[in-house]
Amino acid sequence: MPSRGHPPHHFSTSLKPDRWPARRLYEELYCARGETENRIKECQLDLFADRTSAASMRANQFRLWFYLLLGALRRIGLAHTRLATSTCGTIRLKKIGAQVRVSVRRIKIAMAFAYPYAHEFTLAHARIRAAAH
């Protein structure tokens, strides 16, 4: 059953064919499972989530929250940009050169115009602010 340019896959299932036709079973269930496994591997490799051996539960939890925040940044903020399909590790390594100014009422972040991903991260900031409201 070729799909999306992939070679045929063969697998066994106890699911009934009248409820899960072959193409739908492959594209909606089987591929989704593979994508979930890819996200778990990404978390382990890119963000070192396999090393949740800190002395406190809070430190381990923070590492996993960081993964969730990066995932939201990719899904919401970077959608339809050249970083939309990037792994968390790639996004993490796109160092943002910026000047941070803190005042009593706000925090201002100024990115250099020469930064190659300034547009993407400016757009991501606007999208995340809009999603928060």
C-alpha positions in Angstrom: 0.0 0.0 0.0 2.2 2.9 -1.2 1.5 6.2 0.6 3.1 9.6 0.4 5.8 8.2 -1.8 6.8 5.6 0.8 7.3 1.9 -0.1 4.6 -0.5 0.9 4.5 -1.5 4.6 3.3 -4.8 6.0 1.9 -5.2 9.5 -0.6 -7.3 11.3 -3.5 -5.9 13.3 -6.6 -7.2 15.1 -8.5 -4.0 14.1 -11.5 -4.7 11.9 -11.2 -3.6 8.3 -14.7 -2.1 8.2 -13.7 0.3 11.0 -10.1 0.9 9.8 -9.6 0.7 6.0 -5.9 0.0 5.1 -4.9 3.4 3.9 -6.6 5.2 6.9 -5.1 2.7 9.3 -1.6 3.4 8.0 -1.8 7.2 7.6 -3.8 8.1 10.7 -2.8 5.4 13.2 0.5 3.8 12.2 2.2 7.0 11.0 1.0 8.9 14.1 2.5 6.3 16.3 5.8 6.7 14.5 5.7 10.4 14.8 5.1 10.1 18.6 8.1 7.8 18.9 10.2 10.4 16.9 9.2 13.2 19.4 10.2 10.9 22.3 13.5 10.2 20.7 14.0 14.0 20.0 13.3 14.7 23.7 15.9 12.1 24.8 18.6 13.1 22.3 18.2 16.8 21.8 17.2 17.9 25.3 18.9 15.1 27.3 15.6 14.0 28.8 17.0 10.5 29.3 19.1 12.1 32.1 16.4 12.9 34.6 18.7 11.9 37.4 19.0 15.2 39.2 18.8 15.3 43.0 15.4 17.0 43.0 12.2 16.2 41.2 11.8 19.9 40.4 15.0 19.9 38.3 13.9 16.8 36.3 10.5 18.3 35.8 12.0 21.6 34.6 13.9 19.7 31.9 10.7 18.2 30.6 8.8 21.5 30.8 11.6 23.0 28.6 10.8 20.3 26.0 7.1 21.2 26.1 7.9 24.9 25.7 10.1 24.3 22.8 7.4 22.1 21.2 4.9 24.9 21.6 7.3 27.4 20.2 7.7 25.2 17.1 4.0 24.4 16.8 2.6 27.9 17.5 5.3 30.4 17.0 7.3 29.0 14.2 4.5 27.5 12.1 4.9 28.2 8.4 8.5 29.4 8.8 11.7 27.7 7.7 12.1 26.4 11.3 8.6 24.9 11.4 9.8 21.3 11.0 13.0 21.8 12.9 13.8 19.5 15.8 14.0 21.0 19.3 17.8 20.6 19.2 18.0 22.7 16.0 15.9 25.4 17.5 17.9 25.3 20.8 21.2 25.7 18.8 19.9 28.8 16.9 21.6 31.1 19.4 19.7 34.4 19.6 22.0 37.3 19.8 20.0 40.0 21.6 20.3 42.8 24.1 18.0 42.4 27.1 16.9 45.6 29.0 14.9 45.2 32.2 12.9 48.1 33.6 10.4 48.2 36.4 7.4 47.6 34.1 8.8 45.5 31.2 11.6 43.5 29.7 12.7 44.6 26.2 14.6 42.3 23.9 16.4 43.8 20.9 17.7 41.4 18.2 20.4 42.4 15.8 19.2 43.1 12.3 22.0 40.8 10.9 20.7 37.8 12.8 19.5 35.4 10.1 16.5 34.1 12.0 15.3 37.5 13.4 12.2 37.5 11.3 11.2 34.0 12.5 11.7 34.7 16.2 10.0 38.1 15.9 7.0 36.4 14.3 7.1 33.6 16.9 7.0 36.2 19.7 4.0 37.9 18.2 2.2 34.6 17.7 2.8 33.4 21.2 1.7 36.8 22.7 -1.5 36.5 20.6 -2.1 32.9 21.8 -1.7 34.0 25.4 -4.4 36.6 25.2 
